Amino acid sequence: MQEKILETAGLRKAYGNVEAVRGLDFYVEPGQLFAFLGPNGAGKSTTIDILTTLREPDAGETIIDGCRLGAENDRIRGILGAVFQEGVLDGLLSVEDNLKIRGSFYSMHGKALDAAVARAAKITGIEELLKHPYGKLSGGQKRRCDIARALIHTPKLLFLDEPTTGLDPQTRRMIWQTIGDIRRESGMTVFFSTHYMEEAAAADYVVVIDHGKISAKGTPSEFKERYSKDRLILCARQPEVLLSQLKKRGLPAKRTADTVEIELSSTLAALPILDLCRDEISGVEILKGTMDDAFLAVTGKELRE
Amino acid sequence: MISFSLRNLKLFFKDRAAVFFSLLAVFILIGLYALFLGDVWTDSFPDVPNVRGLMDTWMVAGLLAVTSVTTTMGAYGIMVDDKSKKIERDFIASPVKRSSLLGGYMINAVVVGILMSLVTLLLAEIYLLAGGASLPSPAVLFKTLGLILLSVIANSAMVLFLVSFFQSANAFATASTIIGTLIGFLTGIYLPVGALPEAVQLIIKCFPVSHAAVLLRQVLMEQPMETAFSGAPAETKAAFEEFLGVTYRFGGTTLSSLASMAILLGTAVLFYALSLLVLSRRKIRT
């Protein structure tokens, strides 16, 4: 068992009477792609603000890379990189100037700084944008520059607060490719928040947060296994007949429009059922459980945009 | 801290609108002076020889005092912007000391204030030379530069204190415009201080920025005053100086230049201390 790069227990934060974070416990292992999934207003950004030393929690113990949050913030700041929801680079300055200024915050100078800028630009594919003013770039280009800024000091732990919100699907895919490249090259731990379930499905570990509390956690496959079922869809000439036949056998079948649907414990459980009613059916389809189903089951609601 | 100051400098000078608005009060003053104020004051003293040249230098001294306030205010606009655009979050999440950030903003304001004052001085000298004045002596120039430095440091301290209360760029822009307009009256550069009622005079005399104007007037107007009042009795000259705010009188005593310098230095120390107190108490916001 490797040592955890981030571990938090009993994390709480309230704004006046509003409790944004109500006791979170979780940990992140080195090299993990860790997804923090939840609807807007669930407390994701507040949690990331606390973990990136921007806000002080009301209660809770957090250890990041062996350092205690609150007491050793400067050391923590040196090993974390953060991509915030809003771009934080200067629009009037060139991307290169921006990266150099931010790099100087990590006591990098001269050749070491130039090399750091070149490396961050290469891994995020923004070499051609270096001379352009940040403010003139497109949304996706800006986002990659934001990531390059967060990587300037090769952090051990990279936080991304909703990195793809507001981007078109093509750009979103590109951003994820970039993040994948970074992980492949450096083995960096990546902690990201999102409200897109398909993004969480690609993570190593998912924590679902709602109303400031963890409502579920696990790997995506555990999620699907635990919270979503495969479904067998049967098309029949006489659905009513088929339905009563299946019910007689004690199977949990239900009628949906002109088909009959049965929840399966596993995909292969479909075989005996199909055998049973092969004469009645005209078509068949097996739907695999998705993260969407799992999420619906966990929170009882669809994620709000 | 140095690279952070350079970042602020680049940001300020790349933002043409910010540069323009930081000089707006200066443009307004020059406009008013060229249109009618100059003539009004020139006509008020028909007995004084070469009064136009004298009033020109009077205007330039006031101009430099105001420039040191409005341009440093423009420079601190970057600090307010960083806050309101949440760029500051990026700084706080980095292992950079908050004191070096604050130092970076302060260095930037002082450098911007000095550079812009030098540009103003250069343009003003060109205007004076075109009007028939002679080149200032090296001694005058040297003293003027020293006073610009002192006035920028003192006034930027007051501006920093003011800026430390602003979180939103819009509110700050509005405040800057109002202050830019009022500052001309508060330093007694639109109207000579002697033309105002007693109570207003007292307010102006207590306002530290006006002491920068007083000191600059003493240096810049020395030569023209000598020429204009060479044959006149000392009392006439003293009365004229008091009317224009070249010297301040409190009760029966005339304030020395050293006292005015002390007031500026005291202002700098007081307001830097107050600003640090306000800024260090501020919690991290959204």
Chai-1 contact restraints between the chains, C-beta under 6 A:
chainA,res_idxA,chainB,res_idxB,connection_type,confidence,min_distance_angstrom,max_distance_angstrom,comment,restraint_id
A,T52,B,A93,contact,1.0,0.0,6.0,A-B,restraint_1
A,L54,B,R89,contact,1.0,0.0,6.0,A-B,restraint_2
A,L54,B,I92,contact,1.0,0.0,6.0,A-B,restraint_3
A,D74,B,P95,contact,1.0,0.0,6.0,A-B,restraint_4
A,R77,B,S94,contact,1.0,0.0,6.0,A-B,restraint_5
A,R77,B,P95,contact,1.0,0.0,6.0,A-B,restraint_6
A,G78,B,P95,contact,1.0,0.0,6.0,A-B,restraint_7
A,A82,B,A93,contact,1.0,0.0,6.0,A-B,restraint_8
A,F84,B,R89,contact,1.0,0.0,6.0,A-B,restraint_9
A,E86,B,K86,contact,1.0,0.0,6.0,A-B,restraint_10
A,V88,B,I87,contact,1.0,0.0,6.0,A-B,restraint_11
A,V88,B,D90,contact,1.0,0.0,6.0,A-B,restraint_12
A,D90,B,L11,contact,1.0,0.0,6.0,A-B,restraint_13
A,L92,B,L11,contact,1.0,0.0,6.0,A-B,restraint_14
A,L92,B,K14,contact,1.0,0.0,6.0,A-B,restraint_15
A,I101,B,S3,contact,1.0,0.0,6.0,A-B,restraint_16
A,I101,B,R7,contact,1.0,0.0,6.0,A-B,restraint_17
A,S104,B,S3,contact,1.0,0.0,6.0,A-B,restraint_18
A,F105,B,S94,contact,1.0,0.0,6.0,A-B,restraint_19
A,F105,B,V96,contact,1.0,0.0,6.0,A-B,restraint_20
